[in-house]
Amino acid sequence: MYAVIALQWHQYIVQKWDTITVDKIGPTDWKNKVTIDTVLAAYDADGKNVILWQPYIKKASVVATIDGEKRGDKVTTIKMKIKNRYHRKRGFKAHQSILTIKDVIVDG
């Protein structure tokens, strides 16, 4: 069973035992269970049984565990003015959480 979930302004297609990297989830301990209730759609592997609802499926959820945290790839920005001999280089690394999907629950 596949599910399309909405988490922190992003959408992910997940199934059981997938590992996804998302923006950092608030102050929680590792190995905690996270229940995601914002399931946009659910469907089988062959795509014949599709469940859609607006805006979310009411009795559906995805259970995941937090397996760790890491920092993402570095994004650099450069601002430069040629004739004034001005330049500025800045870098940014986002904090991310690693989630493992344990179960996709769809009732009805």
N, C-alpha and C positions, 0 to 999 in steps of 0.2 A: 504494500500500500504506500503510495506516494502522497505527500501533502505539500501544499504551498502555504508557507507561514509568513507572517509579517512580524518582524522583530526590530525595534529601534529604527524605524523609517526605511528598512530594507526588506526585500522579499527573498525567500530562499525556497528551493525545491529540495525536500528531504525525504528520506526513507529510513527504515530501521537500520541501525548500526552505522549510519553516516557520521562523519566528523566534519564540522563546519567551524570556520573562524569568523567571529562576529566582533563588533565593538564591545569594549569592556562592559560587563554586567556588574552592577553595583557591588557594594561591600558584602560579599558572601564567602563562606569557607569553601575550599575545594572539595570535590566529591559530593557537593550538595545537589539535590534534584531541583530542576527548574521545570515548571509546567508552563507551556506556552499555549494560551487559549485563543489566540488570533489566527485561526486556520481559515485561509481564504478559499481553498479548494482541496479536494481529495480525489484520487483516482487509482485504479488498479494498474498493474504493470502492462497489461495489454491495452489499456485506455478505453475499455468498454463501459465500465461503471464509473461515471464521473459525478461528483457531488459538488454543486456550486450553491452559494447562498450570498445574500447581500446584507450587510457587508461581510459577515463572518458566518461560519457554520457554528450553530449554537452548542451542540453537544459533542464537539470535537476538541481534542487537545493533543499536544505533543510533549512527551516527557523526555528530558535530556539531563545529562550530568555535566558539570564543569570539570574538565580534565586539567586545566592549567591556564596560565596567562602568559602572554608574550608581547613583544613590541613588533609592530609591522615594519614594512620596508620604509626606508628613508625617502622623504619627498623634499627636494630642495627647490628653493625659489631664489631667483637672482633679479635684483633691481639695479639698473645702471643708467647713468647719464653720461654720455661720452665726453662732451666738451667741458664738463665741470669736474671731471676726474672723481666722480662719485660712484660708488658701487656698494651694494649690501647683499650678502649671501646668508640665507637662513635655512635651517633644516627642521624637519618635523617627523617624529615617529609616533604613530598612534598606538595606544594601549589596546590589546585585543584579548578576548577570552576564547578558549577552545572548547566547543561543545560536542558531546557524543550523543546522538539520538538513540534513546533506549526503546521507545515505543511510540507508535502512532495510533491513537484511539479515536475511532469515528463511530458514534452511536446514532443510527437512524440515517 
